[in-house]
Amino acid sequence: MIRSLLLALIAFVVLAPAAPAQPPAAAPVTPADAQRTLDILQDPKQRDQLIANLKAIAAAQPKPAGPQAALAPDSLGAQLLGRVTQWTGQVSVAAAETVTVAAELPGFGRRLINAALDPVQRAAATDTAWRIAAALLAAIGAGLLARRALRRAAARLAALRGAPGPADAPPDTWELLRRLPNAAALLLLALVPTAAFAAVGDLVAGLVAGGNGLAAPIGVELVNAYAMFRIVMSVGAVMAAPEAPRRRLVPFGDAAAAAAVEWLGRIAGTAIFGSALAGIVTILGLPRDGHDAVLRLTLLVLAALAVILVWNCRHAAAGSRWVARPGAAWSLWIAETWPYFAVAAIVVVWLILTGGIDAGLDPLPVLIGTFAVLVAARIVAVVVLGLMQRAVRFAPERGSEDAEAAVRLAAYQRAGRRLVVAAIAVGTAIALLHVWGVDAAAWFAPNTFGRHLASALATIAVAVAAAIAIWEAATAVLDRHIAGLADADAARAARLRTLLPLLRTALLTTIVLIVALTGLSEIGVNIAPLLAGAGIVGIAVGFGSQTLVHDVITGMLVLLENAVQIGDTVTAAGLTGTVEELTVRTLRLRAGDGALHIVPFSAVGTITNTSRGFGNAAFSVSVRPDEDLERVGEALTGIGAELREDPAFAPLMLGNLQLWGIDGVSGKAITFAGQIQCTVAGRLPVQREFYRRVIERFRGLGIALAD
């Protein structure tokens, strides 16, 4: 109690003009503190000031607060408010630390000058410097020798995909895939000198270190930093290929490719050598604050470079095909506002990385990992999309059957490309989150929502893929079977073509129902009530559409039995005509007067088809009773023999005239009947020609026809 009173008195007197933002930590009362408290109480002026301060504090009333809405601890609003508060604090801390580092730079420079003026420190620095220089010179020499040894091989590889020149038309993904092996070989040749540089540099740095404890680690740090920088630049140069458009793996123009490599060098150099400098600060034995200060300055420079890059690319990106959509208001809005969102994202990333430095986060692996993930995603996209495009382009080179398959495959190409791009984007996002320190793999742990969602999507994808494969296989089999029957059995081919729409519709309906039920089952919907309801609805529809079912079943049976074909002359439901169209429900007949009769199969009891196998050209000729019957019979037989010998009608006749004799007798006429067996197409022409010749022959012979 006495200790608290003494501390309070001292705080009020000493800090009365400006109260501290936070209460001072409790400390034990010393004799000096007690003496100062006695002096305050014994001094009338200080005692009066203390009393006045206490009265003012006692008289002060807290300002009534307005109505406030309480937030539940676990509510979204509370979490959002906490996150905003946390980020605001990170901004303040990052800004304060940056200002502190900038303010300490002059002092750091003075310490360097003082160290340079100190003979002992200068001698130690000189000894360390020449040892590091020796390691770097040996590494540079090894890299130059390796590059010189591989120069011809690199030149030959570079010439395989064309010499530098104006860019060709934008390549497709198959062309990019063809470039990939050459690019990989060039990258390998480019990395060999870098590997030689790193190996020799690390080895020599350890050999020349001697008793110097700083030369080896600093030399290794510098050698590894430069090797990493060369690896990044080699990968960027192979991907962008600013000097060789025919080897480029990214959709850049010449100017954009050169700018990309240039900016990659700036950003990678700043990140890698800044991190190396922070490591050297630690090796020199300086406090941890110096290491963190260098990293913060490096991140600040990187953020500034990224902002400058975004601002320089704002017009080019706004006019790209990914953003520009003529006539779309949202496209114009994105083109105008995307730089601000990009800058905000850069600031967010800078805050995250800066705030993680205190927790031991090294931003260099994050940046290098991000670059590696993006490069890997591009290579995967080139390989997968290139193989897909080649699969579509492969079939037309091998014949008509494969060409038909390629046409069907091309119909799925656009949707397939979008799905592949989406899958690669999701995988890239998960990999980036993992690189940035987010445990994305935990989202897909057993019994988690992510695991269930991924399993459901995978099952649905497999079901859809299987359905498409079954549909395409069935379609291909039917098409090939019909094509094979087109010449050998045209009638059967015609029947199958008629039934093909029904078969395809039934198959498609079955596949869609199975896939839909599988998808609903995977997302947790109980499909048993749906199946029961579908059965009840099917029964109700069946009772309500008996005529339709009758039409369909009768039509299928007629088609399967090959009772009717397109082009046949038939009589059905009392109507006669030529079959113009067949469906599983109706029969369309074109009458002789041009009328179109649409006859449902449920109305057809009997079908008379006069176009099957052969046709009999039947005739009936009536003469007067007083004519010579023998002469009439001879005349008719002679007309049949003449038709049989006529080249125009002989192919239409399958046999000679069959004269049956007298078919009818009356007081006014005697009727002769007979027939000539003909082809289906020759029945009517032979019959008409026979009657024409009967009239001409009877006129010449004077035989009178009956009235």
Beta strands, then each sheet from edge to edge (+ up, - down):
strand 1: 569-572
strand 2: 575-582
strand 3: 586-590
strand 4: 596-600
strand 5: 607-609
strand 6: 615-623
strand 7: 653-665
strand 8: 670-678
sheet 1: 4+ 3- 2+ 1- 5+
sheet 2: 6+ 8- 7+
end
